[in-house]
C-alpha cells in the first residue's frame, strides 16, 4: 500500500508541475500515467471518472481525488489531492509576485501570446483522448460529435449539452 501511495504522490506531483495553462492541459499525460504506465484504471474507467468529476460542482480537476480514492481509498484521495494541488499552488504564489514585477516588460505580452496556442493544443488533445475512450460504439461517437458540435458552434450552456448527452445515452443505449 505504501508503494502505491508513493507512486500516486510522484505521478500527481509531477503532473502538478506540468499543469501549465490549467488542469485540462495535463489530462493526456494523466491518462497515460494512470491507464498505460501504472494500470490503475482502464481507459473507460478514466473517462467515466472524468465525466463524473466534470458533472460535480467545484474545480475541474476533481478527477484527481477520484483517481486517488479509486486506487487507494481515503489515503489515496488525500495523497493525490496534496500532490496535485500543493506544488503548483506554491509555484503560482511566487510566479505571480514575479509576474507583477515585470508587468510592463515587452517580453511579457509576447510570452502570453506564445502560450495561448500551446494551451489550446493541449486542451484539444485532452478532448480527443477522453472522447476516443468514451466512444465505444458508433452511437456513442455520434453523441460525442453532436454535443461537441453544439459546444463549439452554438452558444448553449454546457449543462444543457451534458443533459442532452445523458438523455441521448439513456434513450438509445
N, C-alpha and C positions, 0 to 999 in steps of 0.2 A: 504494500500500500504506500509506503514512504517513497518508493521508487516512482510510482505513478504520480504522486503529488509533486515530487521534484521535477519530473518531466513536464507536467502541466505548468508548473511555475516557469520553467525555462522557455517553453514554447510561447506562453502568453506574455512574458516579459519582453521577449524578442519582438513579438507582434506589436506590443505597446510602442516600442521604439520605431517601428516601421509605419505606424498609422499616421502618416503624413497626408493631410487632406481629408481626414475623417475616418471613422471606423469602417465604412463600406469599402474603402480602398484596400484594406487588408483581407477582405473575405476570400479572395482566391488563395492566398497563402495560408489562411486559417483552414480552409477546406483541405488544401493539400496536406498540411501537417496532421490535421485531425483524422482525415479519412485514409490517405495513402501512406503517410510515413508511420504514424502510430497505430492506425487501425482502431481508434477508439469508437468511431461511428462509421456507418456506411454513407454513401453519397445521399441516399434517400433520407436517412435519419438526419443528416446535417441540414438538408433542405427543409425538412419538417420542423426542426428546431428553429431554423431561421424564420420560417413563416410564423411560428408561434411567438417568437421574440418580436417580430415586427407588428403583430396584432396587439401585443400588450402595450399599455401606456409606459412611458419612460424613455430612456435613451435608446438609440437604435442599436446599441451593442449589447442588448440583453441576452443575445445568443451566448456570450462568453460565460456568464454564470450557469446558464442552462447546460452548456457542454461540461463544465466542471461538475455539476450535480449529476449529470448522466454518467460520467466516467467514475467519479469517486464520492458521490453523496455530498453531504454538507461540507466536509473538509475540502472536497474538490471545488465546490461553489466558492468558498472563501479564498482558496489559493488562486483560482483563475481570476477572480474579481480583483484581488490585490495586485497580482502580477500584471494584469492588463491595464488597470487604471492608474496605479501609483507612479510608475516610471514616466509615463507621458505627461502626467499632471505636474510632476516636479520640473521636468524639462520645459513645459509650457510656461510656468511661472517665470523662470529665468529668461527664456526666449522672448517673452512679452516685454520684460524690462529692457532687453537689448533692442527689440523692435521699436520701442518707443524712442530710444535714444537716436536711432538712425531714420526717424520718420521723414526727414527732408532730403535724405541722400537719394540721388538719381538711380542708383542700382536697386533700391528697394522696389520701386514700381516695376522695373524690368524683371526682377526676381518673381514678383507676384504674377505677372503676366505669363512667365515661363512655366509656373507651376499649375496653372489652370488646365492646359491640355493633358498634363500628366494625371491630374486628379480625375478628370473626365474619363480618360482611358482606363484607369484602374476601376472606376465605378462600373463602366461598361463590361469589363472582364468579369467583375463580380456578378453582374446581372446575367451574363452568359452562363457562368458556372452554376448558379442557382437554378436558372431556367432549364438548362440541359439535364441537371439531376432530377428536376421535377417532372420533366416531360417523358413520362414512362410509356405513353402511348400517343397515338395521333390526336385523340380528343384533348388530352391534357396540353399537347403542343399548341393546338388551336386556341384553347382558353388562354394560355400564356401569351401568345401573339396578339390575341384580341385585347386583352387587358393592358398589355404593354403599349399597343397602338393607342388605346384610349388615353393612357397616361402621357404619352409623348405628343399626341396631336390634338387633344381636346383639353379644355380646362375643367376637368372633372376631379372632384376631391378624391384623394387616394382611398378614403374609407368606402366610398361608393364603388370604386373599382374592386377593392377587396371583397365587398359584399357581392358584387356581380360574379366574380370568380368563384366564390364559395357556393353561390346559388347554382351556377352552371355545373360545378363539380358534383353537387348533391343531386341535381336533376338528371345528369347524364352518365354518372359513373356508378 
